[in-house]
Amino acid sequence: MKSFACDNLRCTNCDFRVSIFRDFAWDLSTSTLFLRNNMPNFDKVRAKLKVKKGWCAYGCQCHAMSVNVFMEMKRASHVKWVCAGH
């Protein structure tokens, strides 16, 4: 079975589309309030994104997560993200 990353995620908690910023990772100080006020505007969230080759920063208006490997969403139990269809 071939692995792929879903690029159409939606958060069932805040009901926003999950944005993906390739080659970036979130700064550890990124807060829910920051996300709520600035997502999904890249120009605004750029202040909390660090350039990291090979990483992806995922975020909605209530959660942010940085990854550098494929992982199943059920392993990320703190986020409520689901595929919104293709």
PDB file with SEQRES, HELIX, SHEET and CRYST1 records, atoms N, CA, C and O in Angstrom:
SEQRES   1 A   86  MET LYS SER PHE ALA CYS ASP ASN LEU ARG CYS THR ASN          
SEQRES   2 A   86  CYS ASP PHE ARG VAL SER ILE PHE ARG ASP PHE ALA TRP          
SEQRES   3 A   86  ASP LEU SER THR SER THR LEU PHE LEU ARG ASN ASN MET          
SEQRES   4 A   86  PRO ASN PHE ASP LYS VAL ARG ALA LYS LEU LYS VAL LYS          
SEQRES   5 A   86  LYS GLY TRP CYS ALA TYR GLY CYS GLN CYS HIS ALA MET          
SEQRES   6 A   86  SER VAL ASN VAL PHE MET GLU MET LYS ARG ALA SER HIS          
SEQRES   7 A   86  VAL LYS TRP VAL CYS ALA GLY HIS                              
HELIX    1 AA1 THR A   32  ASN A   38  1                                   7    
HELIX    2 AA2 PHE A   42  VAL A   45  1                                   4    
HELIX    3 AA3 ARG A   46  LYS A   48  5                                   3    
HELIX    4 AA4 MET A   73  ARG A   75  5                                   3    
SHEET    1 AA1 2 LEU A   9  CYS A  11  0                                        
SHEET    2 AA1 2 TRP A  81  CYS A  83 -1                                        
SHEET    1 AA2 3 SER A  19  TRP A  26  0                                        
SHEET    2 AA2 3 LEU A  49  GLY A  59 -1                                        
SHEET    3 AA2 3 ALA A  64  VAL A  67 -1                                        
CRYST1    1.000    1.000    1.000  90.00  90.00  90.00 P 1           1          
ATOM      1  N   MET A   1       0.840  -1.181   0.000  1.00  0.00           N  
ATOM      2  CA  MET A   1       0.000   0.000   0.000  1.00  0.00           C  
ATOM      3  C   MET A   1       0.887   1.246   0.000  1.00  0.00           C  
ATOM      4  O   MET A   1       1.823   1.350   0.793  1.00  0.00           O  
ATOM      5  N   LYS A   2       0.590   2.173  -0.878  1.00  0.00           N  
ATOM      6  CA  LYS A   2       1.385   3.384  -1.004  1.00  0.00           C  
ATOM      7  C   LYS A   2       0.920   4.437   0.007  1.00  0.00           C  
ATOM      8  O   LYS A   2      -0.281   4.644   0.184  1.00  0.00           O  
ATOM      9  N   SER A   3       1.873   5.099   0.665  1.00  0.00           N  
ATOM     10  CA  SER A   3       1.550   6.150   1.626  1.00  0.00           C  
ATOM     11  C   SER A   3       1.455   7.500   0.928  1.00  0.00           C  
ATOM     12  O   SER A   3       2.196   7.776  -0.015  1.00  0.00           O  
ATOM     13  N   PHE A   4       0.546   8.331   1.395  1.00  0.00           N  
ATOM     14  CA  PHE A   4       0.456   9.696   0.887  1.00  0.00           C  
ATOM     15  C   PHE A   4      -0.077  10.587   2.000  1.00  0.00           C  
ATOM     16  O   PHE A   4      -0.726  10.117   2.934  1.00  0.00           O  
ATOM     17  N   ALA A   5       0.204  11.858   1.886  1.00  0.00           N  
ATOM     18  CA  ALA A   5      -0.282  12.821   2.868  1.00  0.00           C  
ATOM     19  C   ALA A   5      -1.541  13.487   2.329  1.00  0.00           C  
ATOM     20  O   ALA A   5      -1.551  13.994   1.207  1.00  0.00           O  
ATOM     21  N   CYS A   6      -2.581  13.483   3.113  1.00  0.00           N  
ATOM     22  CA  CYS A   6      -3.830  14.136   2.716  1.00  0.00           C  
ATOM     23  C   CYS A   6      -3.609  15.648   2.704  1.00  0.00           C  
ATOM     24  O   CYS A   6      -3.080  16.217   3.660  1.00  0.00           O  
ATOM     25  N   ASP A   7      -4.014  16.279   1.627  1.00  0.00           N  
ATOM     26  CA  ASP A   7      -3.864  17.735   1.531  1.00  0.00           C  
ATOM     27  C   ASP A   7      -5.217  18.449   1.590  1.00  0.00           C  
ATOM     28  O   ASP A   7      -5.344  19.603   1.181  1.00  0.00           O  
ATOM     29  N   ASN A   8      -6.226  17.736   2.110  1.00  0.00           N  
ATOM     30  CA  ASN A   8      -7.564  18.313   2.229  1.00  0.00           C  
ATOM     31  C   ASN A   8      -8.151  17.955   3.595  1.00  0.00           C  
ATOM     32  O   ASN A   8      -9.194  17.307   3.686  1.00  0.00           O  
ATOM     33  N   LEU A   9      -7.467  18.386   4.650  1.00  0.00           N  
ATOM     34  CA  LEU A   9      -7.911  18.097   6.007  1.00  0.00           C  
ATOM     35  C   LEU A   9      -8.818  19.210   6.520  1.00  0.00           C  
ATOM     36  O   LEU A   9      -8.671  20.376   6.155  1.00  0.00           O  
ATOM     37  N   ARG A  10      -9.754  18.819   7.371  1.00  0.00           N  
ATOM     38  CA  ARG A  10     -10.659  19.781   8.011  1.00  0.00           C  
ATOM     39  C   ARG A  10     -10.709  19.459   9.495  1.00  0.00           C  
ATOM     40  O   ARG A  10     -10.707  18.292   9.888  1.00  0.00           O  
ATOM     41  N   CYS A  11     -10.754  20.494  10.309  1.00  0.00           N  
ATOM     42  CA  CYS A  11     -10.815  20.312  11.758  1.00  0.00           C  
ATOM     43  C   CYS A  11     -12.276  20.222  12.194  1.00  0.00           C  
ATOM     44  O   CYS A  11     -13.077  21.101  11.875  1.00  0.00           O  
ATOM     45  N   THR A  12     -12.617  19.168  12.918  1.00  0.00           N  
ATOM     46  CA  THR A  12     -13.988  19.016  13.399  1.00  0.00           C  
ATOM     47  C   THR A  12     -14.213  19.800  14.691  1.00  0.00           C  
ATOM     48  O   THR A  12     -15.341  19.902  15.174  1.00  0.00           O  
ATOM     49  N   ASN A  13     -13.139  20.350  15.244  1.00  0.00           N  
ATOM     50  CA  ASN A  13     -13.262  21.148  16.463  1.00  0.00           C  
ATOM     51  C   ASN A  13     -13.605  22.609  16.143  1.00  0.00           C  
ATOM     52  O   ASN A  13     -14.562  23.153  16.692  1.00  0.00           O  
ATOM     53  N   CYS A  14     -12.829  23.244  15.257  1.00  0.00           N  
ATOM     54  CA  CYS A  14     -13.074  24.656  14.908  1.00  0.00           C  
ATOM     55  C   CYS A  14     -13.774  24.809  13.558  1.00  0.00           C  
ATOM     56  O   CYS A  14     -14.168  25.915  13.189  1.00  0.00           O  
ATOM     57  N   ASP A  15     -13.931  23.712  12.820  1.00  0.00           N  
ATOM     58  CA  ASP A  15     -14.598  23.678  11.516  1.00  0.00           C  
ATOM     59  C   ASP A  15     -13.876  24.507  10.453  1.00  0.00           C  
ATOM     60  O   ASP A  15     -14.508  25.066   9.557  1.00  0.00           O  
ATOM     61  N   PHE A  16     -12.552  24.579  10.560  1.00  0.00           N  
ATOM     62  CA  PHE A  16     -11.753  25.265   9.549  1.00  0.00           C  
ATOM     63  C   PHE A  16     -10.914  24.257   8.780  1.00  0.00           C  
ATOM     64  O   PHE A  16     -10.583  23.182   9.281  1.00  0.00           O  
ATOM     65  N   ARG A  17     -10.580  24.631   7.551  1.00  0.00           N  
ATOM     66  CA  ARG A  17      -9.666  23.835   6.737  1.00  0.00           C  
ATOM     67  C   ARG A  17      -8.284  23.897   7.375  1.00  0.00           C  
ATOM     68  O   ARG A  17      -7.881  24.937   7.896  1.00  0.00           O  
ATOM     69  N   VAL A  18      -7.560  22.786   7.332  1.00  0.00           N  
ATOM     70  CA  VAL A  18      -6.196  22.730   7.857  1.00  0.00           C  
ATOM     71  C   VAL A  18      -5.250  23.209   6.761  1.00  0.00           C  
ATOM     72  O   VAL A  18      -5.233  22.657   5.660  1.00  0.00           O  
ATOM     73  N   SER A  19      -4.471  24.229   7.066  1.00  0.00           N  
ATOM     74  CA  SER A  19      -3.484  24.751   6.119  1.00  0.00           C  
ATOM     75  C   SER A  19      -2.185  23.981   6.273  1.00  0.00           C  
ATOM     76  O   SER A  19      -1.836  23.542   7.369  1.00  0.00           O  
ATOM     77  N   ILE A  20      -1.473  23.822   5.169  1.00  0.00           N  
ATOM     78  CA  ILE A  20      -0.199  23.109   5.168  1.00  0.00           C  
ATOM     79  C   ILE A  20       0.867  24.050   4.631  1.00  0.00           C  
ATOM     80  O   ILE A  20       0.738  24.599   3.537  1.00  0.00           O  
ATOM     81  N   PHE A  21       1.922  24.227   5.419  1.00  0.00           N  
ATOM     82  CA  PHE A  21       3.040  25.067   5.014  1.00  0.00           C  
ATOM     83  C   PHE A  21       4.269  24.175   4.885  1.00  0.00           C  
ATOM     84  O   PHE A  21       4.878  23.784   5.880  1.00  0.00           O  
ATOM     85  N   ARG A  22       4.621  23.861   3.644  1.00  0.00           N  
ATOM     86  CA  ARG A  22       5.736  22.955   3.384  1.00  0.00           C  
ATOM     87  C   ARG A  22       7.074  23.647   3.632  1.00  0.00           C  
ATOM     88  O   ARG A  22       7.244  24.834   3.354  1.00  0.00           O  
ATOM     89  N   ASP A  23       8.018  22.868   4.165  1.00  0.00           N  
ATOM     90  CA  ASP A  23       9.363  23.346   4.512  1.00  0.00           C  
ATOM     91  C   ASP A  23       9.346  24.393   5.622  1.00  0.00           C  
ATOM     92  O   ASP A  23      10.206  25.272   5.682  1.00  0.00           O  
ATOM     93  N   PHE A  24       8.350  24.279   6.498  1.00  0.00           N  
ATOM     94  CA  PHE A  24       8.266  25.115   7.697  1.00  0.00           C  
ATOM     95  C   PHE A  24       7.881  24.242   8.883  1.00  0.00           C  
ATOM     96  O   PHE A  24       7.304  23.167   8.714  1.00  0.00           O  
ATOM     97  N   ALA A  25       8.204  24.714  10.087  1.00  0.00           N  
ATOM     98  CA  ALA A  25       7.758  24.100  11.333  1.00  0.00           C  
ATOM     99  C   ALA A  25       7.287  25.228  12.246  1.00  0.00           C  
ATOM    100  O   ALA A  25       7.791  26.349  12.172  1.00  0.00           O  
ATOM    101  N   TRP A  26       6.323  24.924  13.102  1.00  0.00           N  
ATOM    102  CA  TRP A  26       5.803  25.929  14.022  1.00  0.00           C  
ATOM    103  C   TRP A  26       6.793  26.206  15.140  1.00  0.00           C  
ATOM    104  O   TRP A  26       7.452  25.294  15.640  1.00  0.00           O  
ATOM    105  N   ASP A  27       6.893  27.458  15.525  1.00  0.00           N  
ATOM    106  CA  ASP A  27       7.648  27.833  16.711  1.00  0.00           C  
ATOM    107  C   ASP A  27       6.919  27.256  17.925  1.00  0.00           C  
ATOM    108  O   ASP A  27       5.689  27.214  17.946  1.00  0.00           O  
ATOM    109  N   LEU A  28       7.660  26.818  18.923  1.00  0.00           N  
ATOM    110  CA  LEU A  28       7.045  26.197  20.101  1.00  0.00           C  
ATOM    111  C   LEU A  28       6.154  27.163  20.879  1.00  0.00           C  
ATOM    112  O   LEU A  28       5.310  26.726  21.660  1.00  0.00           O  
ATOM    113  N   SER A  29       6.328  28.453  20.679  1.00  0.00           N  
ATOM    114  CA  SER A  29       5.518  29.442  21.401  1.00  0.00           C  
ATOM    115  C   SER A  29       4.170  29.726  20.732  1.00  0.00           C  
ATOM    116  O   SER A  29       3.413  30.568  21.215  1.00  0.00           O  
ATOM    117  N   THR A  30       3.860  29.045  19.639  1.00  0.00           N  
ATOM    118  CA  THR A  30       2.597  29.278  18.928  1.00  0.00           C  
ATOM    119  C   THR A  30       1.415  28.907  19.824  1.00  0.00           C  
ATOM    120  O   THR A  30       1.338  27.787  20.329  1.00  0.00           O  
ATOM    121  N   SER A  31       0.512  29.840  20.014  1.00  0.00           N  
ATOM    122  CA  SER A  31      -0.633  29.625  20.906  1.00  0.00           C  
ATOM    123  C   SER A  31      -1.939  29.506  20.117  1.00  0.00           C  
ATOM    124  O   SER A  31      -2.017  29.876  18.946  1.00  0.00           O  
ATOM    125  N   THR A  32      -2.949  28.984  20.788  1.00  0.00           N  
ATOM    126  CA  THR A  32      -4.270  28.877  20.183  1.00  0.00           C  
ATOM    127  C   THR A  32      -4.819  30.262  19.849  1.00  0.00           C  
ATOM    128  O   THR A  32      -5.452  30.439  18.809  1.00  0.00           O  
ATOM    129  N   LEU A  33      -4.586  31.235  20.712  1.00  0.00           N  
ATOM    130  CA  LEU A  33      -5.049  32.594  20.447  1.00  0.00           C  
ATOM    131  C   LEU A  33      -4.395  33.159  19.189  1.00  0.00           C  
ATOM    132  O   LEU A  33      -5.053  33.817  18.383  1.00  0.00           O  
ATOM    133  N   PHE A  34      -3.095  32.901  19.023  1.00  0.00           N  
ATOM    134  CA  PHE A  34      -2.398  33.346  17.816  1.00  0.00           C  
ATOM    135  C   PHE A  34      -3.027  32.713  16.579  1.00  0.00           C  
ATOM    136  O   PHE A  34      -3.275  33.400  15.588  1.00  0.00           O  
ATOM    137  N   LEU A  35      -3.284  31.411  16.633  1.00  0.00           N  
ATOM    138  CA  LEU A  35      -3.888  30.710  15.498  1.00  0.00           C  
ATOM    139  C   LEU A  35      -5.272  31.269  15.192  1.00  0.00           C  
ATOM    140  O   LEU A  35      -5.601  31.523  14.033  1.00  0.00           O  
ATOM    141  N   ARG A  36      -6.075  31.458  16.222  1.00  0.00           N  
ATOM    142  CA  ARG A  36      -7.436  31.953  16.035  1.00  0.00           C  
ATOM    143  C   ARG A  36      -7.448  33.327  15.371  1.00  0.00           C  
ATOM    144  O   ARG A  36      -8.320  33.613  14.550  1.00  0.00           O  
ATOM    145  N   ASN A  37      -6.493  34.167  15.718  1.00  0.00           N  
ATOM    146  CA  ASN A  37      -6.459  35.528  15.172  1.00  0.00           C  
ATOM    147  C   ASN A  37      -5.786  35.631  13.810  1.00  0.00           C  
ATOM    148  O   ASN A  37      -5.994  36.616  13.101  1.00  0.00           O  
ATOM    149  N   ASN A  38      -4.978  34.633  13.421  1.00  0.00           N  
ATOM    150  CA  ASN A  38      -4.149  34.787  12.227  1.00  0.00           C  
ATOM    151  C   ASN A  38      -4.303  33.733  11.141  1.00  0.00           C  
ATOM    152  O   ASN A  38      -3.962  33.996   9.988  1.00  0.00           O  
ATOM    153  N   MET A  39      -4.804  32.554  11.470  1.00  0.00           N  
ATOM    154  CA  MET A  39      -4.958  31.523  10.445  1.00  0.00           C  
ATOM    155  C   MET A  39      -6.128  31.865   9.545  1.00  0.00           C  
ATOM    156  O   MET A  39      -7.115  32.413  10.035  1.00  0.00           O  
ATOM    157  N   PRO A  40      -6.070  31.578   8.275  1.00  0.00           N  
ATOM    158  CA  PRO A  40      -5.028  30.876   7.525  1.00  0.00           C  
ATOM    159  C   PRO A  40      -4.105  31.818   6.741  1.00  0.00           C  
ATOM    160  O   PRO A  40      -3.474  31.390   5.775  1.00  0.00           O  
ATOM    161  N   ASN A  41      -4.019  33.074   7.135  1.00  0.00           N  
ATOM    162  CA  ASN A  41      -3.241  34.072   6.406  1.00  0.00           C  
ATOM    163  C   ASN A  41      -1.737  33.848   6.588  1.00  0.00           C  
ATOM    164  O   ASN A  41      -1.197  34.106   7.664  1.00  0.00           O  
ATOM    165  N   PHE A  42      -1.058  33.368   5.535  1.00  0.00           N  
ATOM    166  CA  PHE A  42       0.368  33.056   5.630  1.00  0.00           C  
ATOM    167  C   PHE A  42       1.190  34.268   6.053  1.00  0.00           C  
ATOM    168  O   PHE A  42       2.115  34.137   6.854  1.00  0.00           O  
ATOM    169  N   ASP A  43       0.866  35.434   5.530  1.00  0.00           N  
ATOM    170  CA  ASP A  43       1.636  36.632   5.884  1.00  0.00           C  
ATOM    171  C   ASP A  43       1.579  36.919   7.379  1.00  0.00           C  
ATOM    172  O   ASP A  43       2.543  37.428   7.951  1.00  0.00           O  
ATOM    173  N   LYS A  44       0.464  36.598   8.009  1.00  0.00           N  
ATOM    174  CA  LYS A  44       0.329  36.816   9.456  1.00  0.00           C  
ATOM    175  C   LYS A  44       0.970  35.701  10.277  1.00  0.00           C  
ATOM    176  O   LYS A  44       1.614  35.975  11.290  1.00  0.00           O  
ATOM    177  N   VAL A  45       0.804  34.448   9.854  1.00  0.00           N  
ATOM    178  CA  VAL A  45       1.348  33.337  10.650  1.00  0.00           C  
ATOM    179  C   VAL A  45       2.846  33.146  10.439  1.00  0.00           C  
ATOM    180  O   VAL A  45       3.493  32.438  11.211  1.00  0.00           O  
ATOM    181  N   ARG A  46       3.394  33.759   9.419  1.00  0.00           N  
ATOM    182  CA  ARG A  46       4.830  33.628   9.115  1.00  0.00           C  
ATOM    183  C   ARG A  46       5.695  33.974  10.325  1.00  0.00           C  
ATOM    184  O   ARG A  46       6.804  33.456  10.458  1.00  0.00           O  
ATOM    185  N   ALA A  47       5.203  34.840  11.202  1.00  0.00           N  
ATOM    186  CA  ALA A  47       5.953  35.242  12.396  1.00  0.00           C  
ATOM    187  C   ALA A  47       6.237  34.059  13.322  1.00  0.00           C  
ATOM    188  O   ALA A  47       7.204  34.092  14.084  1.00  0.00           O  
ATOM    189  N   LYS A  48       5.414  33.023  13.266  1.00  0.00           N  
ATOM    190  CA  LYS A  48       5.585  31.849  14.137  1.00  0.00           C  
ATOM    191  C   LYS A  48       6.055  30.615  13.377  1.00  0.00           C  
ATOM    192  O   LYS A  48       6.093  29.520  13.938  1.00  0.00           O  
ATOM    193  N   LEU A  49       6.412  30.779  12.113  1.00  0.00           N  
ATOM    194  CA  LEU A  49       6.910  29.658  11.315  1.00  0.00           C  
ATOM    195  C   LEU A  49       8.415  29.776  11.133  1.00  0.00           C  
ATOM    196  O   LEU A  49       8.933  30.849  10.826  1.00  0.00           O  
ATOM    197  N   LYS A  50       9.105  28.668  11.325  1.00  0.00           N  
ATOM    198  CA  LYS A  50      10.551  28.603  11.135  1.00  0.00           C  
ATOM    199  C   LYS A  50      10.842  27.750   9.905  1.00  0.00           C  
ATOM    200  O   LYS A  50      10.242  26.689   9.730  1.00  0.00           O  
ATOM    201  N   VAL A  51      11.749  28.201   9.060  1.00  0.00           N  
ATOM    202  CA  VAL A  51      12.126  27.428   7.872  1.00  0.00           C  
ATOM    203  C   VAL A  51      12.793  26.137   8.327  1.00  0.00           C  
ATOM    204  O   VAL A  51      13.772  26.170   9.072  1.00  0.00           O  
ATOM    205  N   LYS A  52      12.262  24.996   7.879  1.00  0.00           N  
ATOM    206  CA  LYS A  52      12.826  23.676   8.186  1.00  0.00           C  
ATOM    207  C   LYS A  52      12.606  22.784   6.978  1.00  0.00           C  
ATOM    208  O   LYS A  52      11.504  22.283   6.757  1.00  0.00           O  
ATOM    209  N   LYS A  53      13.646  22.590   6.210  1.00  0.00           N  
ATOM    210  CA  LYS A  53      13.581  21.779   4.996  1.00  0.00           C  
ATOM    211  C   LYS A  53      13.096  20.365   5.334  1.00  0.00           C  
ATOM    212  O   LYS A  53      13.587  19.739   6.273  1.00  0.00           O  
ATOM    213  N   GLY A  54      12.137  19.876   4.565  1.00  0.00           N  
ATOM    214  CA  GLY A  54      11.627  18.523   4.757  1.00  0.00           C  
ATOM    215  C   GLY A  54      10.500  18.412   5.776  1.00  0.00           C  
ATOM    216  O   GLY A  54       9.937  17.330   5.944  1.00  0.00           O  
ATOM    217  N   TRP A  55      10.162  19.480   6.448  1.00  0.00           N  
ATOM    218  CA  TRP A  55       9.086  19.477   7.437  1.00  0.00           C  
ATOM    219  C   TRP A  55       7.817  20.064   6.822  1.00  0.00           C  
ATOM    220  O   TRP A  55       7.865  20.733   5.789  1.00  0.00           O  
ATOM    221  N   CYS A  56       6.689  19.806   7.466  1.00  0.00           N  
ATOM    222  CA  CYS A  56       5.424  20.446   7.110  1.00  0.00           C  
ATOM    223  C   CYS A  56       4.776  20.958   8.391  1.00  0.00           C  
ATOM    224  O   CYS A  56       4.682  20.241   9.387  1.00  0.00           O  
ATOM    225  N   ALA A  57       4.335  22.207   8.347  1.00  0.00           N  
ATOM    226  CA  ALA A  57       3.600  22.797   9.466  1.00  0.00           C  
ATOM    227  C   ALA A  57       2.120  22.762   9.098  1.00  0.00           C  
ATOM    228  O   ALA A  57       1.700  23.371   8.114  1.00  0.00           O  
ATOM    229  N   TYR A  58       1.344  22.052   9.891  1.00  0.00           N  
ATOM    230  CA  TYR A  58      -0.100  21.956   9.689  1.00  0.00           C  
ATOM    231  C   TYR A  58      -0.773  22.836  10.733  1.00  0.00           C  
ATOM    232  O   TYR A  58      -0.309  22.918  11.870  1.00  0.00           O  
ATOM    233  N   GLY A  59      -1.866  23.495  10.351  1.00  0.00           N  
ATOM    234  CA  GLY A  59      -2.555  24.308  11.340  1.00  0.00           C  
ATOM    235  C   GLY A  59      -3.970  24.665  10.942  1.00  0.00           C  
ATOM    236  O   GLY A  59      -4.282  24.842   9.765  1.00  0.00           O  
ATOM    237  N   CYS A  60      -4.815  24.766  11.947  1.00  0.00           N  
ATOM    238  CA  CYS A  60      -6.174  25.263  11.773  1.00  0.00           C  
ATOM    239  C   CYS A  60      -6.311  26.440  12.738  1.00  0.00           C  
ATOM    240  O   CYS A  60      -5.304  27.056  13.086  1.00  0.00           O  
ATOM    241  N   GLN A  61      -7.511  26.765  13.173  1.00  0.00           N  
ATOM    242  CA  GLN A  61      -7.643  27.884  14.099  1.00  0.00           C  
ATOM    243  C   GLN A  61      -7.588  27.460  15.560  1.00  0.00           C  
ATOM    244  O   GLN A  61      -7.752  28.294  16.451  1.00  0.00           O  
ATOM    245  N   CYS A  62      -7.359  26.169  15.818  1.00  0.00           N  
ATOM    246  CA  CYS A  62      -7.267  25.745  17.220  1.00  0.00           C  
ATOM    247  C   CYS A  62      -6.074  24.839  17.519  1.00  0.00           C  
ATOM    248  O   CYS A  62      -5.765  24.612  18.689  1.00  0.00           O  
ATOM    249  N   HIS A  63      -5.397  24.318  16.496  1.00  0.00           N  
ATOM    250  CA  HIS A  63      -4.239  23.450  16.722  1.00  0.00           C  
ATOM    251  C   HIS A  63      -3.176  23.664  15.652  1.00  0.00           C  
ATOM    252  O   HIS A  63      -3.470  24.030  14.514  1.00  0.00           O  
ATOM    253  N   ALA A  64      -1.944  23.425  16.049  1.00  0.00           N  
ATOM    254  CA  ALA A  64      -0.817  23.472  15.116  1.00  0.00           C  
ATOM    255  C   ALA A  64       0.059  22.255  15.379  1.00  0.00           C  
ATOM    256  O   ALA A  64       0.227  21.830  16.522  1.00  0.00           O  
ATOM    257  N   MET A  65       0.612  21.705  14.313  1.00  0.00           N  
ATOM    258  CA  MET A  65       1.459  20.528  14.449  1.00  0.00           C  
ATOM    259  C   MET A  65       2.503  20.544  13.339  1.00  0.00           C  
ATOM    260  O   MET A  65       2.190  20.852  12.189  1.00  0.00           O  
ATOM    261  N   SER A  66       3.741  20.212  13.687  1.00  0.00           N  
ATOM    262  CA  SER A  66       4.825  20.114  12.708  1.00  0.00           C  
ATOM    263  C   SER A  66       5.258  18.663  12.609  1.00  0.00           C  
ATOM    264  O   SER A  66       5.411  17.986  13.625  1.00  0.00           O  
ATOM    265  N   VAL A  67       5.457  18.183  11.383  1.00  0.00           N  
ATOM    266  CA  VAL A  67       5.867  16.795  11.182  1.00  0.00           C  
ATOM    267  C   VAL A  67       6.949  16.713  10.115  1.00  0.00           C  
ATOM    268  O   VAL A  67       7.033  17.549   9.216  1.00  0.00           O  
ATOM    269  N   ASN A  68       7.769  15.683  10.242  1.00  0.00           N  
ATOM    270  CA  ASN A  68       8.778  15.429   9.209  1.00  0.00           C  
ATOM    271  C   ASN A  68       8.764  13.974   8.756  1.00  0.00           C  
ATOM    272  O   ASN A  68       9.678  13.529   8.062  1.00  0.00           O  
ATOM    273  N   VAL A  69       7.725  13.230   9.150  1.00  0.00           N  
ATOM    274  CA  VAL A  69       7.538  11.842   8.731  1.00  0.00           C  
ATOM    275  C   VAL A  69       6.048  11.609   8.481  1.00  0.00           C  
ATOM    276  O   VAL A  69       5.203  12.333   9.007  1.00  0.00           O  
ATOM    277  N   PHE A  70       5.732  10.595   7.675  1.00  0.00           N  
ATOM    278  CA  PHE A  70       4.336  10.207   7.497  1.00  0.00           C  
ATOM    279  C   PHE A  70       3.827   9.622   8.799  1.00  0.00           C  
ATOM    280  O   PHE A  70       4.531   8.860   9.462  1.00  0.00           O  
ATOM    281  N   MET A  71       2.615   9.973   9.164  1.00  0.00           N  
ATOM    282  CA  MET A  71       2.008   9.393  10.361  1.00  0.00           C  
ATOM    283  C   MET A  71       0.498   9.326  10.175  1.00  0.00           C  
ATOM    284  O   MET A  71      -0.094  10.144   9.471  1.00  0.00           O  
ATOM    285  N   GLU A  72      -0.104   8.344  10.814  1.00  0.00           N  
ATOM    286  CA  GLU A  72      -1.554   8.214  10.770  1.00  0.00           C  
ATOM    287  C   GLU A  72      -2.166   9.231  11.726  1.00  0.00           C  
ATOM    288  O   GLU A  72      -1.633   9.468  12.810  1.00  0.00           O  
ATOM    289  N   MET A  73      -3.270   9.823  11.329  1.00  0.00           N  
ATOM    290  CA  MET A  73      -3.896  10.845  12.157  1.00  0.00           C  
ATOM    291  C   MET A  73      -4.336  10.307  13.515  1.00  0.00           C  
ATOM    292  O   MET A  73      -4.394  11.063  14.484  1.00  0.00           O  
ATOM    293  N   LYS A  74      -4.642   9.034  13.601  1.00  0.00           N  
ATOM    294  CA  LYS A  74      -5.059   8.489  14.899  1.00  0.00           C  
ATOM    295  C   LYS A  74      -3.922   8.536  15.920  1.00  0.00           C  
ATOM    296  O   LYS A  74      -4.171   8.469  17.124  1.00  0.00           O  
ATOM    297  N   ARG A  75      -2.671   8.651  15.446  1.00  0.00           N  
ATOM    298  CA  ARG A  75      -1.531   8.794  16.363  1.00  0.00           C  
ATOM    299  C   ARG A  75      -1.434  10.208  16.921  1.00  0.00           C  
ATOM    300  O   ARG A  75      -0.768  10.436  17.931  1.00  0.00           O  
ATOM    301  N   ALA A  76      -2.097  11.153  16.269  1.00  0.00           N  
ATOM    302  CA  ALA A  76      -2.117  12.547  16.726  1.00  0.00           C  
ATOM    303  C   ALA A  76      -3.460  12.806  17.399  1.00  0.00           C  
ATOM    304  O   ALA A  76      -4.291  13.551  16.880  1.00  0.00           O  
ATOM    305  N   SER A  77      -3.662  12.191  18.545  1.00  0.00           N  
ATOM    306  CA  SER A  77      -4.975  12.216  19.195  1.00  0.00           C  
ATOM    307  C   SER A  77      -5.371  13.597  19.716  1.00  0.00           C  
ATOM    308  O   SER A  77      -6.539  13.814  20.039  1.00  0.00           O  
ATOM    309  N   HIS A  78      -4.429  14.530  19.806  1.00  0.00           N  
ATOM    310  CA  HIS A  78      -4.753  15.867  20.313  1.00  0.00           C  
ATOM    311  C   HIS A  78      -5.415  16.753  19.259  1.00  0.00           C  
ATOM    312  O   HIS A  78      -5.932  17.818  19.596  1.00  0.00           O  
ATOM    313  N   VAL A  79      -5.411  16.340  18.001  1.00  0.00           N  
ATOM    314  CA  VAL A  79      -6.072  17.114  16.948  1.00  0.00           C  
ATOM    315  C   VAL A  79      -7.289  16.348  16.440  1.00  0.00           C  
ATOM    316  O   VAL A  79      -7.323  15.118  16.471  1.00  0.00           O  
ATOM    317  N   LYS A  80      -8.267  17.080  15.980  1.00  0.00           N  
ATOM    318  CA  LYS A  80      -9.510  16.485  15.466  1.00  0.00           C  
ATOM    319  C   LYS A  80      -9.608  16.765  13.972  1.00  0.00           C  
ATOM    320  O   LYS A  80     -10.551  17.408  13.512  1.00  0.00           O  
ATOM    321  N   TRP A  81      -8.630  16.279  13.223  1.00  0.00           N  
ATOM    322  CA  TRP A  81      -8.574  16.533  11.789  1.00  0.00           C  
ATOM    323  C   TRP A  81      -9.002  15.291  11.024  1.00  0.00           C  
ATOM    324  O   TRP A  81      -8.601  14.173  11.347  1.00  0.00           O  
ATOM    325  N   VAL A  82      -9.822  15.509  10.007  1.00  0.00           N  
ATOM    326  CA  VAL A  82     -10.309  14.415   9.165  1.00  0.00           C  
ATOM    327  C   VAL A  82     -10.163  14.807   7.703  1.00  0.00           C  
ATOM    328  O   VAL A  82     -10.107  15.990   7.367  1.00  0.00           O  
ATOM    329  N   CYS A  83     -10.102  13.806   6.843  1.00  0.00           N  
ATOM    330  CA  CYS A  83     -10.056  14.064   5.409  1.00  0.00           C  
ATOM    331  C   CYS A  83     -11.404  14.647   4.990  1.00  0.00           C  
ATOM    332  O   CYS A  83     -12.457  14.107   5.330  1.00  0.00           O  
ATOM    333  N   ALA A  84     -11.360  15.751   4.250  1.00  0.00           N  
ATOM    334  CA  ALA A  84     -12.586  16.400   3.778  1.00  0.00           C  
ATOM    335  C   ALA A  84     -12.988  15.912   2.392  1.00  0.00           C  
ATOM    336  O   ALA A  84     -13.906  16.465   1.785  1.00  0.00           O  
ATOM    337  N   GLY A  85     -12.313  14.884   1.886  1.00  0.00           N  
ATOM    338  CA  GLY A  85     -12.648  14.299   0.593  1.00  0.00           C  
ATOM    339  C   GLY A  85     -11.748  14.770  -0.530  1.00  0.00           C  
ATOM    340  O   GLY A  85     -11.113  15.822  -0.455  1.00  0.00           O  
ATOM    341  N   HIS A  86     -11.712  13.948  -1.585  1.00  0.00           N  
ATOM    342  CA  HIS A  86     -10.865  14.252  -2.749  1.00  0.00           C  
ATOM    343  C   HIS A  86     -11.663  14.115  -4.021  1.00  0.00           C  
ATOM    344  O   HIS A  86     -11.130  14.329  -5.110  1.00  0.00           O  
TER     345      HIS A  86                                                      
END                                                                             
